[in-house]
Amino acid sequence: MSKKALSPRERSAAARARLLTAANELFYAEGVHSVGIDRVIEHAGVAKATLYSAFGSKDGLVRAYLQARHTATAERMTRELEARYDTPKERLVGAFEVQGLSFTEPGFRGCAFISASADAPPGGVVEQAAQDYRTWLRDLFFDLAQQAGAKDAKALAQQLVLLYDGAGISAWLDRDPSAESAARTVAAAVVDAAIPA
């Protein structure tokens, strides 16, 4: 049997996917600012013109990389919370267990948005992507807190976001996946104090 030749659109989509995969591997492991565009192109095995036609610039590729990380995180969180926990109160605490799934993955290097933001200029694509991610994270905890009947959903969400950030940083810098368990224990106490039984 002969293979069917790919259409130009299919070839373009495949090259775009290879660029995103290469960007994800290199940017996450080494940082968006330290990895040059030529390394991404070489890693992806595409021509330089392909990057510019698919993303316009390195900024466009960085934006797409961060958006893909955001989407994957949000989808995993939604899927796992719904599969593992029955109530909004359980999900508030369960978010830390879901976060902890990434702590044991090979090559875990913490939050891609914190890493990318560390030396990004203000007002650029990294700042916007990070703001979008942070809004999603705050809304996740705020919406669950409201659904669970928290007296002050905004304050509870803020506390849990701080704890979530700290767990991720601790797991990465200390190379200690047990940060998930510690964070979950603290989250349970904070949630119990904020939401009457």
Buried (B, 14 or more C-beta within 10 A) or exposed (E): EEEEEEEEEEEBEEBBEBBBBBBBBBBBEEBBBEBEBEBBBEBBEBEEEBBBEBBEEBEBBBBBBBBBBBEEBBEBBEEBBEEEBEEBBBBBBBBBBBBBEBBEEEEBBBBBBBBBBEEBEEEBBBBEBBEBBBEBBBEBBBBBBBBBEBEEBEBBBBBBBEBBBBBBBBBBEEEEBEBBBBBBEBBBEBBEEBBEE
